[in-house]
């Protein structure tokens, strides 16, 4: 029998997906023992709800939404179980152990309400969902589809990216009442514009570059005035230092993202001609040469 590399790759992906899904109960037990309410995002939920039996949908990591003030407590629980933190971005911390990645999310992209309020809204829309015989909290179907829409927006509606196809599948899975419910939830989360653009992308898929260019900024950029106000605030010095570092890290991550989008012709705004902009452009060119 001839060697089939595609069949082998698919088999390995199915094995990896099964291994990751079998770690979900352990992760949720760790968080529950630390009194951290959590919601599983995408991954197994999307695979079981939107994919037919036997249809492949690889799961690369475990995405978990937690309340922002519980992020450090959740991290300590994972660290005590042998997980190592290897990265962070503006909305999640990344942990790894034994070929399993856990992303602790404290915010959903394009939502404009406070992350704590967004979590409270979403946890009120959670339902029990079975994963390898263990019931965990997941978003109900309309809320899940809202998240799929925002995830597609995060990936700029790129038709080659899986998130766009899953947004299309999710929208098709809802009836009229559920679609109206999803729209109301998106408005409550302050994500009306991203939601509207995601829906337009379903109607006019060929316009995705234009629609992606009309997406709102993912985060407000910190200004020197806001950093100066933080420096003068009466909160403890260590807390101020961590907050300032987080602001700078998030600004840097957004500047790199915007530079990459501009470099790839995805319609990001101009960076200007300052020294910081030149440094970012050099970093982007270096990253691209290393791919």
N, C-alpha and C positions, 0 to 999 in steps of 0.2 A: 504493500500500500504506500503511495507517495506521501512524503511529509507535507503537511498542510500547516503553514506558519500562521495563517489567520485563525484556523480552528484552535491551534495551541494557544495563541494570544487570548482568544475568547475564553478558553477553559481556565487560563490563569487569572483572568479578570473576574470570572465567576467565583473562583476559590478565594481571591482577595476580598471580594464583596462579602462573601459569607463569613470570612474571618472577622472583618470589621463590624458587621452587624451583630455577631455574637459577643462583641465587646460592649455594645450599647447598654445592656443591663448592668454591667459592672460599673460603667461610668456614671449612670444615673443613681446607682446605689451609693457610690462614693459621694455624690453631690447631696443626696438625701440625708446621708449620715452627717454631713456638714451643715444641714439645715439650709440648703441652697435650692430654692425652687428653680426648675429648668424646663425648657421646651425644646424638643428635638426639631431641627429644621431640615427641609429637603431630604436628601439621601434616601434612607429606607422608605420614608413616607411617600416621596415622589415615585419611587420604583413600584411600590405596591398599589398606589392609587391610579397611576397614569400609564403603566406599561402592562402589556398583555403577558400572560403566563408563558415563560420560555423566552421572552424578549429581553435582551441584554440591556442592563443599565448599571454600569459600574458605579460603585460607591467608594470614593477615595478617602473620605474622612468622616468624622462624626461632628456635625455642626450643632451646637447647643447654644440657645439663647438664655442668658441669665440677667438678673437685675444688676445694674451697674454697681451698686454699693456692695454686691456680693461677689464681684469679680475676684478680688484678692482672696477671699475665703475659699472660693471654688478652686483657685490656683493652688492654695496650700493643700487642699484635699487631694488634688491630682499629684502634686509633688510628693506627698507622703506615700502615695501608691506607686512611686517610681517614674512618673512622667517628668519629662524635662521641657521647660519652656524654651522654644527656639526662635520665636519671632512674635511680632505684634504689628498691627496697623491701626488705623483710626477707629475701627469698630470691632476688633477681635484680638484675642491672644491665642497663640498657637502652641500646642503641647504634643509631645511625641513619646511613645514607648512601644517597643516590640512591633515595629512596622505598623503601628496604628497612630493616626493623628487625630487630635481633638481640637476643634476650634471653638473657643469660648467667645460667643458674640455678646456684646453689650448694647448693640444698636443695629437697626435695620437701615440699609442705605435709602436715601431720599425721603425718609420720614423727618418732619420738622418739629414735631412735638418733643418734649424732653424725653430722653431714653427711658427714664424711670416710668414716665406716664405711658410711653409706648409699650413697655413690658407689661404694665398693669392691664392695658387694653387687650394685649394679645393673650395674656394668661387667662383672661376672662373668656377668651374664645378657644381655649384648649379642650381637647377631648382625649380620652384614653386610647392609645394606639398600641397594638401588640407588635413587639419586635423580638423574634426568636423566643416566643413564649412568655415574655416579660412585658407588662403594660407600662408604657411611659406616656408623658404628656406630649401631644402634638397639636398643631393648629387644626381647627376644623377646616372643612373644604374651602369655603369662601376665603378665609384668612390665609390658608395655604396658597391659594391662587394669587392673592394680592402679593404675597412674598415672591412668588415666581415671576410676577410682572416686574417687581422692583429689582429682582436679580437679573432679569433680562435687560433692564435699563442700565444696571451696573456694568453689564458687558456690552453696552452701546447698541443693543439690538442686532448684533452681528449674526447674520443667518447661518454662519458656519459654526456658531457656538451652541452647545447643547441647551443652554438656558433659554434661547429663543424658541426652540422647538418645544420645550417643556411648558413655557408660557402659553404657546398655542394649544397644546394638549389640555392644559389646565382650564383655559377659558372654554374650550369645547366641552369639558366635562360638567360644566355648571348649567343649571336650568335658569330661566329668566329671573326667578325670585332670588336665587343665589347670586346671580350676576349683579343685581341691584344691591344686595347686601354687601358684596365685595366692594362696590363703588362707594357705598357709605363708609365702610371701614377705612378705605384709602383716604377719604376726605377727613375722617376723624384723626388719622395718623399724620395729616398734613402732607400727604403725598399725591395730591390731586393732579398736579401737572405731569409727574412721571407716569401716573396711572393713565391719564388721557393719552400721552404720547405712546405708551405701550399698546393701548387699544388701537390707535391710529396705525401702528406698525403692523397689526394683524390685517387691517383693511388694505393698506398700501405697503406691502413688504419691500418693494423696490425702493422706497423712499427712506430706508433705514439710516443712511448716512446723514441725511438732512434732519430727520427726527432726532437722532442721537445728538446732533449739534444743538438742539433746542432744549436738551435736558437741563434742569437747574444744577447749580454747583452742588457737589456732594456735601461740602461743609463750608461754613463761613471761615475765611482766613483770619487768623489772629492779627491784630495790628500792634504797632509799637505802643500805642496808648493803652490797649488792653493788657499788654505784658507789663507796662509800667504800673497800671492799677493793681495788677496781681502782686507785683513786687512790694507795693506799699500796703497791702491788705494786712489785717491783724491776725490772720490764720497762722498756725505754726510754720516755722521756717522750712522744716522738712517737707511739709505738705505743699508749701509754695514751690519748693524746688521740683517736686515730682510733677506738679501741675504745669509749671513752666516747661519742663522737659517734654511733657505730653503734648502741649500746644505746639512746640517747635517741631516735634516728630510728625505730628499730623499735618502741619503746614508743609514740611518737606515732602511727605508722601504725596500730598495733593499736587505740589509743584512738579514732582517727577511724573505723576500721572498725566498732568496737563501737557507737559513737554513731550511725553511719549505720544499722546494723542495728536498733538500738532505735528510731530515728526512723521507719524503714520498717515497724516492727511485726514484725521477724523474731526476736524472742525473746532479744535480747542482754541481759546482766545490767545492773543499774542502774549509772550512773556515779557516783552520789553527788552531793553538793551543794558540793564544794570549788571553789576558784577555777579550777583547771585544768579541771574538768568543765564549768564555765560557758563557758570559752574554747572548748572543743571543740564545745559545742552551738552557739555562735555561728558557728564555722567551718562546721559542717555545714549550718546554715540558709543561710549565705551561698552555699555551694556549690550547694545545691538551688535557690536563687533564680536562680543564674546558668545553670542547665541550659536 
